[in-house]
Amino acid sequence: MSTETILKDKAILVVDDEPDILDSIAEQLDMCRIYRAKDYEIALQLLAALKFDIVILDVMGVRGFELLKKSVSKGFPTVMLTAHAMTPEALKESIQLGAVSFLPKEMMAELDTYLTDVVTGSKKVVWKNLLDKLGDYFERQFGADWKEKD
């Protein structure tokens, strides 16, 4: 089954304070029903009012970790997307708070592939697939021993 077929008509909330990121994601995921929020307050309203198949949150700028808690409490699979918070600590916090994935913005060109994993796999499988695909990237960003750090 193709990525487009798997993601077709999925309701996805995208929260980012950068309009160009919101536009890029909406364009890339044109087979989905995209809801946009450019700030924390709008995102909270949408999380309270609607049901989502996936929520994509920027870590910085929109209080991403607070929104992650809200999204996970509603049972929405939530993906953290970041450029500036690409740290082992942010990755660890995302995992602990219940995110199903953690993606660098520079990998957005492959977002549909990662979201297909979210839709079709369990949380454990999604993290395994992410580490298989991005393990080398994380190692370059965080250092060779990043998995051993507390």
Secondary structure as GFF3:
##gff-version 3
##sequence-region A 1 150
A	DSSP	alpha_helix	3	7	.	.	.	ID=ss1
A	DSSP	beta_strand	11	15	.	.	.	ID=ss2
A	DSSP	alpha_helix	19	28	.	.	.	ID=ss3
A	DSSP	beta_strand	33	37	.	.	.	ID=ss4
A	DSSP	alpha_helix	40	49	.	.	.	ID=ss5
A	DSSP	beta_strand	54	58	.	.	.	ID=ss6
A	DSSP	alpha_helix	64	73	.	.	.	ID=ss7
A	DSSP	beta_strand	78	82	.	.	.	ID=ss8
A	DSSP	alpha_helix	88	97	.	.	.	ID=ss9
A	DSSP	beta_strand	101	104	.	.	.	ID=ss10
A	DSSP	three_ten_helix	105	110	.	.	.	ID=ss11
A	DSSP	alpha_helix	111	120	.	.	.	ID=ss12
A	DSSP	alpha_helix	123	142	.	.	.	ID=ss13
###
